[in-house]
């Protein structure tokens, strides 16, 4: 197999490759059996036809020899009577002269070696195509001299039978190959179902559904796989919940001292003008860092609450157009709204969805020159919200990293200056994945970045 063909084969799924191999094997086996069947059947039918035609020609040659021995003048009538079928022809050579009857044939088309074999006293036969018609030429010696009797037996019906047999075997081979492919697809589907379930469960866990588990299976070979995966998933869920509880407890405990620090900082800020320049700068830094710390604590609390996917009772049909139109002006500024009408509906927790769009708009305002366009559209069964900013864009190597916790992107140092906590986009990814959607960032035509949130659309 050539390199490109091998690469294309490897790019197919395991199920497709196994099905193709299964179909190919059955096709080759069926083709070999069909070819063998056709060879044996055609050889047998041709042999039987040749034997029958030879026996018939020998009997006819005896009649002709007897007629020649008596010197009967009815030889032409006898030859006509020997033709039998309309397409049958007979040729008789006596003393170098040829006499024909029935289907006319050019004597020059009869092979010389066939005539020489008959002249030597041995009957011979040969398949020929005369005038576009397949015939079996049988040459038999006549009398003690050099006479030769040639009968041209038609093979049209036998040829049609062989063609029909070949077409039937070819169609059967193709059908067997197709059935083999379908059988391979069905077999691999059943055989790979545990792997599909494993992939689905692992994907659901990666998207935030920590309750995803594999069903228990009765097969001895597969039961340990499901059991071990479920044990691992239980341990992972417990660890995530412990970490979330720890983060939530720490964040909750920090709220009281943070409130005190914020109030104290506010008191100091009000008396700022009474302090020297160095103290004023210190107070400004302190107040900014305390405010940033407070936002970080609130984000950590939100992350700890949002580890699990949204509860069913919290989900409701939400009009994305209404959500976008109700975003605070302080976040969207003078951004252009581009909303499909009617706007798509999604099944979502409205509070988390509002936070997703608010965080994206705030990220654009803080890091990318503000929001320039907000769009709501449909794409491949998903409701899509696009947030375009006026920044420098996000390099491809950072487009996954920026959705991680405490990520600062390609320019570390700007996060601290801008007051960002490094958790806003992580919260976006967590909430979107919890709703069964996906979020990504691409380049915006004309410069900047385009953040796209895709959620499964529901019908109105």
Buried (B, 14 or more C-beta within 10 A) or exposed (E): EEEEEEEEEEEEEEBBBBBBBBBBEBBEBBBEBBBEBBEEBBEEBBEEBBEEBBEBBBEBBBBBBEBBEEEEEEBEEBBEBBBBEEBBBBBBBBEEEEEBBBBEBEEEEBEEEBBEBBBEEEBBBBEBEBEEBBBBBBBBBBBEEBBBBBBBBBBEEBBEBBEEBBEEBBEBBBEBBEBBBEBBBEBBEEEBEBEEBBEEBBEBBEBBBBEBBBEEBEEEEBEEBBEEBBEEBEEEBEEBBEEBEEBBEEBEEBEEEBEEBBEEBEEBBEEEEEEEEEEBEEBBEBBBBBBBBBBBBBBBBBBBEBBBBBEEEEBEEBBBBEBBBEBEEEBBEEBEEEBBEEBBBBBBBBEBBBBBBBBBBBBBBBBBBBBBBBBBBEEEEBBBBBBBBBBBBBEEEBBEBBBEBEBBBEEEEEBEEEEBBBBBBBBBBBBBBBBBBBBBBBBBEEBBBBBBBBBBBEEE
